[in-house]
Amino acid sequence: MLAVIKNAAACAGLAACAAITPVHAATPASAGTHFTAAPEFAGIDNWLNSEPLTLAQLRGKVVLVDFWTFACGNCVNTLPAVKSWHQQYADKGLVVIGVHTPEFPFEQDTNNVKRAIERFGITYPVAQDNRYATWAAYGNQYWPAFYLIDKHGQVAYTHVGEGDYAQTEAAIRKLLAER
C-alpha cells in the first residue's frame, strides 16, 4: 500500500503517468483501428545516441516510437521491455526511438536527459521533444505511450501505459514478418 501511495504522490495532479495502475489501451490495427500515416518527427531539440532521424529514412523498417519522460515511474517501468525489444529485434529491422517529452522543467535540461539515458542504459536513439511538437503531431496524451509504425510508414498499433508487453511484442513480430 505504501508503494501505491508513493506512486500516487509522484503522479498527483499530472496527466503524465497514464495511471497509477496499468492502463491497457492496446489498439492493434487488426482489431479495427485504421492505419494512418505516422507523423514525422517535428520540433526535436536534440537527438541523443543518434544523428537526426526521419521516418522517411526509416521506411522499410518497423519503428517503435516510445513517448516517455525520465521522472515518470510508469515510463521507467516500461524500459526493461523496450530495451529488450531493441536488443532482440534491431538486427531484424526494428528501430526503437524514445521521444523524451518533459513533464517538469528539470526534464528539459539536455544534461539531465543524458544522465538518465546513461543511468537507465538506453542505447537506442532518443529525440528530445521539449516543445511537444512531435507529441502534438501524434495527438498523444499520455506517458508512456507506444506507437508501432509498419514498414510503409503507417501507425499499426498503439499502447498506452504499462503492461501488455507480450501483446506489444507479438505486434512487433507480426510487423517484422510482413513484406
mmCIF file of the C-alpha atoms, coordinates in Angstrom:
data_MODEL
# 
_entry.id   MODEL 
# 
loop_
_atom_site.group_PDB 
_atom_site.id 
_atom_site.type_symbol 
_atom_site.label_atom_id 
_atom_site.label_alt_id 
_atom_site.label_comp_id 
_atom_site.label_asym_id 
_atom_site.label_entity_id 
_atom_site.label_seq_id 
_atom_site.pdbx_PDB_ins_code 
_atom_site.Cartn_x 
_atom_site.Cartn_y 
_atom_site.Cartn_z 
_atom_site.occupancy 
_atom_site.B_iso_or_equiv 
_atom_site.pdbx_formal_charge 
_atom_site.auth_seq_id 
_atom_site.auth_comp_id 
_atom_site.auth_asym_id 
_atom_site.auth_atom_id 
_atom_site.pdbx_PDB_model_num 
ATOM 1   C CA . MET A 1 1   ? 0.000   0.000   0.000   1.00 0.00 ? 1   MET A CA 1 
ATOM 2   C CA . LEU A 1 2   ? 2.861   2.375   0.776   1.00 0.00 ? 2   LEU A CA 1 
ATOM 3   C CA . ALA A 1 3   ? 4.218   1.890   -2.737  1.00 0.00 ? 3   ALA A CA 1 
ATOM 4   C CA . VAL A 1 4   ? 0.825   2.813   -4.213  1.00 0.00 ? 4   VAL A CA 1 
ATOM 5   C CA . ILE A 1 5   ? 0.699   5.965   -2.083  1.00 0.00 ? 5   ILE A CA 1 
ATOM 6   C CA . LYS A 1 6   ? 4.230   6.954   -3.100  1.00 0.00 ? 6   LYS A CA 1 
ATOM 7   C CA . ASN A 1 7   ? 3.375   6.344   -6.754  1.00 0.00 ? 7   ASN A CA 1 
ATOM 8   C CA . ALA A 1 8   ? 0.177   8.341   -6.382  1.00 0.00 ? 8   ALA A CA 1 
ATOM 9   C CA . ALA A 1 9   ? 2.096   11.195  -4.791  1.00 0.00 ? 9   ALA A CA 1 
ATOM 10  C CA . ALA A 1 10  ? 4.642   11.123  -7.604  1.00 0.00 ? 10  ALA A CA 1 
ATOM 11  C CA . CYS A 1 11  ? 1.857   11.271  -10.200 1.00 0.00 ? 11  CYS A CA 1 
ATOM 12  C CA . ALA A 1 12  ? -0.599  13.506  -8.333  1.00 0.00 ? 12  ALA A CA 1 
ATOM 13  C CA . GLY A 1 13  ? -2.220  16.165  -10.443 1.00 0.00 ? 13  GLY A CA 1 
ATOM 14  C CA . LEU A 1 14  ? -0.449  15.045  -13.575 1.00 0.00 ? 14  LEU A CA 1 
ATOM 15  C CA . ALA A 1 15  ? -1.753  13.983  -16.918 1.00 0.00 ? 15  ALA A CA 1 
ATOM 16  C CA . ALA A 1 16  ? 1.697   12.482  -17.096 1.00 0.00 ? 16  ALA A CA 1 
ATOM 17  C CA . CYS A 1 17  ? 1.735   8.994   -15.799 1.00 0.00 ? 17  CYS A CA 1 
ATOM 18  C CA . ALA A 1 18  ? -1.009  7.254   -17.699 1.00 0.00 ? 18  ALA A CA 1 
ATOM 19  C CA . ALA A 1 19  ? -2.341  5.740   -14.495 1.00 0.00 ? 19  ALA A CA 1 
ATOM 20  C CA . ILE A 1 20  ? -1.224  4.523   -11.116 1.00 0.00 ? 20  ILE A CA 1 
ATOM 21  C CA . THR A 1 21  ? -2.390  1.090   -12.127 1.00 0.00 ? 21  THR A CA 1 
ATOM 22  C CA . PRO A 1 22  ? -1.521  -0.004  -15.664 1.00 0.00 ? 22  PRO A CA 1 
ATOM 23  C CA . VAL A 1 23  ? -3.710  1.246   -18.462 1.00 0.00 ? 23  VAL A CA 1 
ATOM 24  C CA . HIS A 1 24  ? -4.384  -1.410  -21.049 1.00 0.00 ? 24  HIS A CA 1 
ATOM 25  C CA . ALA A 1 25  ? -5.342  0.564   -24.103 1.00 0.00 ? 25  ALA A CA 1 
ATOM 26  C CA . ALA A 1 26  ? -3.687  -1.502  -26.777 1.00 0.00 ? 26  ALA A CA 1 
ATOM 27  C CA . THR A 1 27  ? -5.187  -0.904  -30.170 1.00 0.00 ? 27  THR A CA 1 
ATOM 28  C CA . PRO A 1 28  ? -3.746  -3.231  -32.781 1.00 0.00 ? 28  PRO A CA 1 
ATOM 29  C CA . ALA A 1 29  ? -4.743  -2.334  -36.314 1.00 0.00 ? 29  ALA A CA 1 
ATOM 30  C CA . SER A 1 30  ? -6.138  -5.820  -36.783 1.00 0.00 ? 30  SER A CA 1 
ATOM 31  C CA . ALA A 1 31  ? -8.763  -5.010  -34.128 1.00 0.00 ? 31  ALA A CA 1 
ATOM 32  C CA . GLY A 1 32  ? -10.378 -2.371  -36.320 1.00 0.00 ? 32  GLY A CA 1 
ATOM 33  C CA . THR A 1 33  ? -8.030  0.591   -35.971 1.00 0.00 ? 33  THR A CA 1 
ATOM 34  C CA . HIS A 1 34  ? -7.494  2.256   -39.321 1.00 0.00 ? 34  HIS A CA 1 
ATOM 35  C CA . PHE A 1 35  ? -3.937  2.504   -40.481 1.00 0.00 ? 35  PHE A CA 1 
ATOM 36  C CA . THR A 1 36  ? -2.935  6.154   -40.554 1.00 0.00 ? 36  THR A CA 1 
ATOM 37  C CA . ALA A 1 37  ? 0.248   7.718   -41.816 1.00 0.00 ? 37  ALA A CA 1 
ATOM 38  C CA . ALA A 1 38  ? 2.713   8.213   -38.991 1.00 0.00 ? 38  ALA A CA 1 
ATOM 39  C CA . PRO A 1 39  ? 3.569   11.869  -38.401 1.00 0.00 ? 39  PRO A CA 1 
ATOM 40  C CA . GLU A 1 40  ? 7.161   12.908  -38.990 1.00 0.00 ? 40  GLU A CA 1 
ATOM 41  C CA . PHE A 1 41  ? 9.311   13.855  -36.006 1.00 0.00 ? 41  PHE A CA 1 
ATOM 42  C CA . ALA A 1 42  ? 8.802   17.588  -35.511 1.00 0.00 ? 42  ALA A CA 1 
ATOM 43  C CA . GLY A 1 43  ? 10.462  20.289  -33.427 1.00 0.00 ? 43  GLY A CA 1 
ATOM 44  C CA . ILE A 1 44  ? 13.080  17.986  -31.946 1.00 0.00 ? 44  ILE A CA 1 
ATOM 45  C CA . ASP A 1 45  ? 15.525  19.978  -29.816 1.00 0.00 ? 45  ASP A CA 1 
ATOM 46  C CA . ASN A 1 46  ? 18.279  17.350  -29.718 1.00 0.00 ? 46  ASN A CA 1 
ATOM 47  C CA . TRP A 1 47  ? 18.939  13.820  -30.874 1.00 0.00 ? 47  TRP A CA 1 
ATOM 48  C CA . LEU A 1 48  ? 20.808  11.707  -28.353 1.00 0.00 ? 48  LEU A CA 1 
ATOM 49  C CA . ASN A 1 49  ? 22.504  8.374   -29.171 1.00 0.00 ? 49  ASN A CA 1 
ATOM 50  C CA . SER A 1 50  ? 21.962  9.135   -32.875 1.00 0.00 ? 50  SER A CA 1 
ATOM 51  C CA . GLU A 1 51  ? 22.189  11.622  -35.663 1.00 0.00 ? 51  GLU A CA 1 
ATOM 52  C CA . PRO A 1 52  ? 18.791  13.170  -36.508 1.00 0.00 ? 52  PRO A CA 1 
ATOM 53  C CA . LEU A 1 53  ? 16.376  10.627  -37.976 1.00 0.00 ? 53  LEU A CA 1 
ATOM 54  C CA . THR A 1 54  ? 13.282  10.932  -40.119 1.00 0.00 ? 54  THR A CA 1 
ATOM 55  C CA . LEU A 1 55  ? 10.542  8.416   -40.722 1.00 0.00 ? 55  LEU A CA 1 
ATOM 56  C CA . ALA A 1 56  ? 11.230  8.802   -44.438 1.00 0.00 ? 56  ALA A CA 1 
ATOM 57  C CA . GLN A 1 57  ? 14.776  7.481   -43.784 1.00 0.00 ? 57  GLN A CA 1 
ATOM 58  C CA . LEU A 1 58  ? 13.322  4.583   -41.808 1.00 0.00 ? 58  LEU A CA 1 
ATOM 59  C CA . ARG A 1 59  ? 10.847  3.439   -44.470 1.00 0.00 ? 59  ARG A CA 1 
ATOM 60  C CA . GLY A 1 60  ? 11.177  -0.327  -44.818 1.00 0.00 ? 60  GLY A CA 1 
ATOM 61  C CA . LYS A 1 61  ? 11.817  -0.707  -41.078 1.00 0.00 ? 61  LYS A CA 1 
ATOM 62  C CA . VAL A 1 62  ? 9.387   -1.244  -38.234 1.00 0.00 ? 62  VAL A CA 1 
ATOM 63  C CA . VAL A 1 63  ? 9.628   1.704   -35.847 1.00 0.00 ? 63  VAL A CA 1 
ATOM 64  C CA . LEU A 1 64  ? 8.628   1.763   -32.193 1.00 0.00 ? 64  LEU A CA 1 
ATOM 65  C CA . VAL A 1 65  ? 8.059   5.351   -31.049 1.00 0.00 ? 65  VAL A CA 1 
ATOM 66  C CA . ASP A 1 66  ? 8.102   5.426   -27.240 1.00 0.00 ? 66  ASP A CA 1 
ATOM 67  C CA . PHE A 1 67  ? 6.864   8.645   -25.627 1.00 0.00 ? 67  PHE A CA 1 
ATOM 68  C CA . TRP A 1 68  ? 8.464   8.806   -22.191 1.00 0.00 ? 68  TRP A CA 1 
ATOM 69  C CA . THR A 1 69  ? 9.987   11.091  -19.620 1.00 0.00 ? 69  THR A CA 1 
ATOM 70  C CA . PHE A 1 70  ? 12.652  10.138  -17.125 1.00 0.00 ? 70  PHE A CA 1 
ATOM 71  C CA . ALA A 1 71  ? 10.858  11.196  -13.927 1.00 0.00 ? 71  ALA A CA 1 
ATOM 72  C CA . CYS A 1 72  ? 7.686   9.184   -14.626 1.00 0.00 ? 72  CYS A CA 1 
ATOM 73  C CA . GLY A 1 73  ? 7.677   5.897   -12.727 1.00 0.00 ? 73  GLY A CA 1 
ATOM 74  C CA . ASN A 1 74  ? 5.368   4.263   -15.260 1.00 0.00 ? 74  ASN A CA 1 
ATOM 75  C CA . CYS A 1 75  ? 7.773   5.197   -18.061 1.00 0.00 ? 75  CYS A CA 1 
ATOM 76  C CA . VAL A 1 76  ? 10.765  3.823   -16.177 1.00 0.00 ? 76  VAL A CA 1 
ATOM 77  C CA . ASN A 1 77  ? 8.850   0.598   -15.550 1.00 0.00 ? 77  ASN A CA 1 
ATOM 78  C CA . THR A 1 78  ? 8.474   0.041   -19.322 1.00 0.00 ? 78  THR A CA 1 
ATOM 79  C CA . LEU A 1 79  ? 12.182  0.481   -20.068 1.00 0.00 ? 79  LEU A CA 1 
ATOM 80  C CA . PRO A 1 80  ? 13.252  -3.147  -19.483 1.00 0.00 ? 80  PRO A CA 1 
ATOM 81  C CA . ALA A 1 81  ? 10.774  -4.305  -22.146 1.00 0.00 ? 81  ALA A CA 1 
ATOM 82  C CA . VAL A 1 82  ? 11.679  -1.512  -24.583 1.00 0.00 ? 82  VAL A CA 1 
ATOM 83  C CA . LYS A 1 83  ? 15.419  -2.153  -24.160 1.00 0.00 ? 83  LYS A CA 1 
ATOM 84  C CA . SER A 1 84  ? 14.847  -5.892  -24.614 1.00 0.00 ? 84  SER A CA 1 
ATOM 85  C CA . TRP A 1 85  ? 12.914  -5.351  -27.851 1.00 0.00 ? 85  TRP A CA 1 
ATOM 86  C CA . HIS A 1 86  ? 15.674  -3.074  -29.113 1.00 0.00 ? 86  HIS A CA 1 
ATOM 87  C CA . GLN A 1 87  ? 18.337  -5.685  -28.338 1.00 0.00 ? 87  GLN A CA 1 
ATOM 88  C CA . GLN A 1 88  ? 16.335  -8.614  -29.653 1.00 0.00 ? 88  GLN A CA 1 
ATOM 89  C CA . TYR A 1 89  ? 14.898  -7.146  -32.856 1.00 0.00 ? 89  TYR A CA 1 
ATOM 90  C CA . ALA A 1 90  ? 17.226  -4.352  -34.040 1.00 0.00 ? 90  ALA A CA 1 
ATOM 91  C CA . ASP A 1 91  ? 19.056  -6.708  -36.377 1.00 0.00 ? 91  ASP A CA 1 
ATOM 92  C CA . LYS A 1 92  ? 15.694  -7.923  -37.723 1.00 0.00 ? 92  LYS A CA 1 
ATOM 93  C CA . GLY A 1 93  ? 14.538  -4.437  -38.749 1.00 0.00 ? 93  GLY A CA 1 
ATOM 94  C CA . LEU A 1 94  ? 13.105  -2.817  -35.598 1.00 0.00 ? 94  LEU A CA 1 
ATOM 95  C CA . VAL A 1 95  ? 14.162  0.751   -34.825 1.00 0.00 ? 95  VAL A CA 1 
ATOM 96  C CA . VAL A 1 96  ? 13.278  1.990   -31.347 1.00 0.00 ? 96  VAL A CA 1 
ATOM 97  C CA . ILE A 1 97  ? 13.096  5.746   -30.869 1.00 0.00 ? 97  ILE A CA 1 
ATOM 98  C CA . GLY A 1 98  ? 12.452  7.200   -27.459 1.00 0.00 ? 98  GLY A CA 1 
ATOM 99  C CA . VAL A 1 99  ? 10.705  10.555  -27.708 1.00 0.00 ? 99  VAL A CA 1 
ATOM 100 C CA . HIS A 1 100 ? 11.556  12.247  -24.417 1.00 0.00 ? 100 HIS A CA 1 
ATOM 101 C CA . THR A 1 101 ? 8.804   14.782  -23.819 1.00 0.00 ? 101 THR A CA 1 
ATOM 102 C CA . PRO A 1 102 ? 9.369   16.503  -20.462 1.00 0.00 ? 102 PRO A CA 1 
ATOM 103 C CA . GLU A 1 103 ? 6.695   16.970  -17.897 1.00 0.00 ? 103 GLU A CA 1 
ATOM 104 C CA . PHE A 1 104 ? 8.692   19.117  -15.474 1.00 0.00 ? 104 PHE A CA 1 
ATOM 105 C CA . PRO A 1 105 ? 11.139  21.972  -16.199 1.00 0.00 ? 105 PRO A CA 1 
ATOM 106 C CA . PHE A 1 106 ? 14.154  19.995  -14.912 1.00 0.00 ? 106 PHE A CA 1 
ATOM 107 C CA . GLU A 1 107 ? 13.410  17.309  -17.525 1.00 0.00 ? 107 GLU A CA 1 
ATOM 108 C CA . GLN A 1 108 ? 14.010  19.853  -20.308 1.00 0.00 ? 108 GLN A CA 1 
ATOM 109 C CA . ASP A 1 109 ? 17.704  20.083  -19.464 1.00 0.00 ? 109 ASP A CA 1 
ATOM 110 C CA . THR A 1 110 ? 19.657  18.044  -22.013 1.00 0.00 ? 110 THR A CA 1 
ATOM 111 C CA . ASN A 1 111 ? 22.326  17.133  -19.461 1.00 0.00 ? 111 ASN A CA 1 
ATOM 112 C CA . ASN A 1 112 ? 19.650  15.677  -17.167 1.00 0.00 ? 112 ASN A CA 1 
ATOM 113 C CA . VAL A 1 113 ? 18.269  13.654  -20.072 1.00 0.00 ? 113 VAL A CA 1 
ATOM 114 C CA . LYS A 1 114 ? 21.780  12.430  -20.945 1.00 0.00 ? 114 LYS A CA 1 
ATOM 115 C CA . ARG A 1 115 ? 22.348  11.354  -17.335 1.00 0.00 ? 115 ARG A CA 1 
ATOM 116 C CA . ALA A 1 116 ? 19.029  9.496   -17.316 1.00 0.00 ? 116 ALA A CA 1 
ATOM 117 C CA . ILE A 1 117 ? 19.873  7.739   -20.589 1.00 0.00 ? 117 ILE A CA 1 
ATOM 118 C CA . GLU A 1 118 ? 23.168  6.624   -19.088 1.00 0.00 ? 118 GLU A CA 1 
ATOM 119 C CA . ARG A 1 119 ? 21.600  5.624   -15.757 1.00 0.00 ? 119 ARG A CA 1 
ATOM 120 C CA . PHE A 1 120 ? 18.915  3.532   -17.482 1.00 0.00 ? 120 PHE A CA 1 
ATOM 121 C CA . GLY A 1 121 ? 21.324  2.015   -20.021 1.00 0.00 ? 121 GLY A CA 1 
ATOM 122 C CA . ILE A 1 122 ? 19.415  3.294   -23.061 1.00 0.00 ? 122 ILE A CA 1 
ATOM 123 C CA . THR A 1 123 ? 21.388  2.789   -26.273 1.00 0.00 ? 123 THR A CA 1 
ATOM 124 C CA . TYR A 1 124 ? 18.691  3.451   -28.883 1.00 0.00 ? 124 TYR A CA 1 
ATOM 125 C CA . PRO A 1 125 ? 18.043  6.944   -30.312 1.00 0.00 ? 125 PRO A CA 1 
ATOM 126 C CA . VAL A 1 126 ? 16.281  9.473   -28.100 1.00 0.00 ? 126 VAL A CA 1 
ATOM 127 C CA . ALA A 1 127 ? 14.633  12.564  -29.554 1.00 0.00 ? 127 ALA A CA 1 
ATOM 128 C CA . GLN A 1 128 ? 14.278  15.439  -27.082 1.00 0.00 ? 128 GLN A CA 1 
ATOM 129 C CA . ASP A 1 129 ? 10.825  16.948  -27.695 1.00 0.00 ? 129 ASP A CA 1 
ATOM 130 C CA . ASN A 1 130 ? 10.854  19.889  -25.253 1.00 0.00 ? 130 ASN A CA 1 
ATOM 131 C CA . ARG A 1 131 ? 8.291   21.884  -27.227 1.00 0.00 ? 131 ARG A CA 1 
ATOM 132 C CA . TYR A 1 132 ? 5.844   18.950  -27.531 1.00 0.00 ? 132 TYR A CA 1 
ATOM 133 C CA . ALA A 1 133 ? 5.856   19.243  -31.330 1.00 0.00 ? 133 ALA A CA 1 
ATOM 134 C CA . THR A 1 134 ? 6.126   15.506  -32.016 1.00 0.00 ? 134 THR A CA 1 
ATOM 135 C CA . TRP A 1 135 ? 3.799   14.794  -29.088 1.00 0.00 ? 135 TRP A CA 1 
ATOM 136 C CA . ALA A 1 136 ? 1.195   17.086  -30.694 1.00 0.00 ? 136 ALA A CA 1 
ATOM 137 C CA . ALA A 1 137 ? 1.754   15.658  -34.178 1.00 0.00 ? 137 ALA A CA 1 
ATOM 138 C CA . TYR A 1 138 ? 0.831   12.216  -32.819 1.00 0.00 ? 138 TYR A CA 1 
ATOM 139 C CA . GLY A 1 139 ? -2.079  13.603  -30.803 1.00 0.00 ? 139 GLY A CA 1 
ATOM 140 C CA . ASN A 1 140 ? -0.505  11.873  -27.823 1.00 0.00 ? 140 ASN A CA 1 
ATOM 141 C CA . GLN A 1 141 ? -1.860  12.490  -24.326 1.00 0.00 ? 141 GLN A CA 1 
ATOM 142 C CA . TYR A 1 142 ? -0.024  10.051  -22.063 1.00 0.00 ? 142 TYR A CA 1 
ATOM 143 C CA . TRP A 1 143 ? 3.304   8.877   -20.741 1.00 0.00 ? 143 TRP A CA 1 
ATOM 144 C CA . PRO A 1 144 ? 4.274   6.182   -21.547 1.00 0.00 ? 144 PRO A CA 1 
ATOM 145 C CA . ALA A 1 145 ? 2.789   5.546   -24.968 1.00 0.00 ? 145 ALA A CA 1 
ATOM 146 C CA . PHE A 1 146 ? 3.973   3.228   -27.739 1.00 0.00 ? 146 PHE A CA 1 
ATOM 147 C CA . TYR A 1 147 ? 3.280   3.748   -31.434 1.00 0.00 ? 147 TYR A CA 1 
ATOM 148 C CA . LEU A 1 148 ? 4.351   0.927   -33.752 1.00 0.00 ? 148 LEU A CA 1 
ATOM 149 C CA . ILE A 1 149 ? 4.870   2.045   -37.321 1.00 0.00 ? 149 ILE A CA 1 
ATOM 150 C CA . ASP A 1 150 ? 4.900   -0.524  -40.105 1.00 0.00 ? 150 ASP A CA 1 
ATOM 151 C CA . LYS A 1 151 ? 7.384   -0.737  -42.965 1.00 0.00 ? 151 LYS A CA 1 
ATOM 152 C CA . HIS A 1 152 ? 5.160   1.516   -45.089 1.00 0.00 ? 152 HIS A CA 1 
ATOM 153 C CA . GLY A 1 153 ? 5.064   4.360   -42.550 1.00 0.00 ? 153 GLY A CA 1 
ATOM 154 C CA . GLN A 1 154 ? 1.601   3.618   -41.137 1.00 0.00 ? 154 GLN A CA 1 
ATOM 155 C CA . VAL A 1 155 ? 0.738   3.555   -37.429 1.00 0.00 ? 155 VAL A CA 1 
ATOM 156 C CA . ALA A 1 156 ? -0.288  -0.070  -37.000 1.00 0.00 ? 156 ALA A CA 1 
ATOM 157 C CA . TYR A 1 157 ? -0.514  -0.411  -33.214 1.00 0.00 ? 157 TYR A CA 1 
ATOM 158 C CA . THR A 1 158 ? -0.640  1.792   -30.139 1.00 0.00 ? 158 THR A CA 1 
ATOM 159 C CA . HIS A 1 159 ? -0.470  1.112   -26.439 1.00 0.00 ? 159 HIS A CA 1 
ATOM 160 C CA . VAL A 1 160 ? -0.797  3.495   -23.505 1.00 0.00 ? 160 VAL A CA 1 
ATOM 161 C CA . GLY A 1 161 ? 0.655   2.777   -20.066 1.00 0.00 ? 161 GLY A CA 1 
ATOM 162 C CA . GLU A 1 162 ? 2.424   -0.213  -18.621 1.00 0.00 ? 162 GLU A CA 1 
ATOM 163 C CA . GLY A 1 163 ? 1.665   -3.847  -19.296 1.00 0.00 ? 163 GLY A CA 1 
ATOM 164 C CA . ASP A 1 164 ? 0.583   -5.971  -22.239 1.00 0.00 ? 164 ASP A CA 1 
ATOM 165 C CA . TYR A 1 165 ? 4.241   -6.484  -23.118 1.00 0.00 ? 165 TYR A CA 1 
ATOM 166 C CA . ALA A 1 166 ? 3.572   -9.872  -24.743 1.00 0.00 ? 166 ALA A CA 1 
ATOM 167 C CA . GLN A 1 167 ? 0.851   -8.304  -26.904 1.00 0.00 ? 167 GLN A CA 1 
ATOM 168 C CA . THR A 1 168 ? 3.149   -5.471  -27.954 1.00 0.00 ? 168 THR A CA 1 
ATOM 169 C CA . GLU A 1 169 ? 5.965   -7.903  -28.716 1.00 0.00 ? 169 GLU A CA 1 
ATOM 170 C CA . ALA A 1 170 ? 3.566   -10.032 -30.794 1.00 0.00 ? 170 ALA A CA 1 
ATOM 171 C CA . ALA A 1 171 ? 2.663   -6.893  -32.776 1.00 0.00 ? 171 ALA A CA 1 
ATOM 172 C CA . ILE A 1 172 ? 6.386   -6.189  -33.312 1.00 0.00 ? 172 ILE A CA 1 
ATOM 173 C CA . ARG A 1 173 ? 6.970   -9.737  -34.572 1.00 0.00 ? 173 ARG A CA 1 
ATOM 174 C CA . LYS A 1 174 ? 3.920   -9.582  -36.851 1.00 0.00 ? 174 LYS A CA 1 
ATOM 175 C CA . LEU A 1 175 ? 5.029   -6.296  -38.399 1.00 0.00 ? 175 LEU A CA 1 
ATOM 176 C CA . LEU A 1 176 ? 8.603   -7.519  -38.844 1.00 0.00 ? 176 LEU A CA 1 
ATOM 177 C CA . ALA A 1 177 ? 7.298   -10.611 -40.677 1.00 0.00 ? 177 ALA A CA 1 
ATOM 178 C CA . GLU A 1 178 ? 5.241   -8.547  -43.142 1.00 0.00 ? 178 GLU A CA 1 
ATOM 179 C CA . ARG A 1 179 ? 6.649   -7.636  -46.534 1.00 0.00 ? 179 ARG A CA 1 
# 
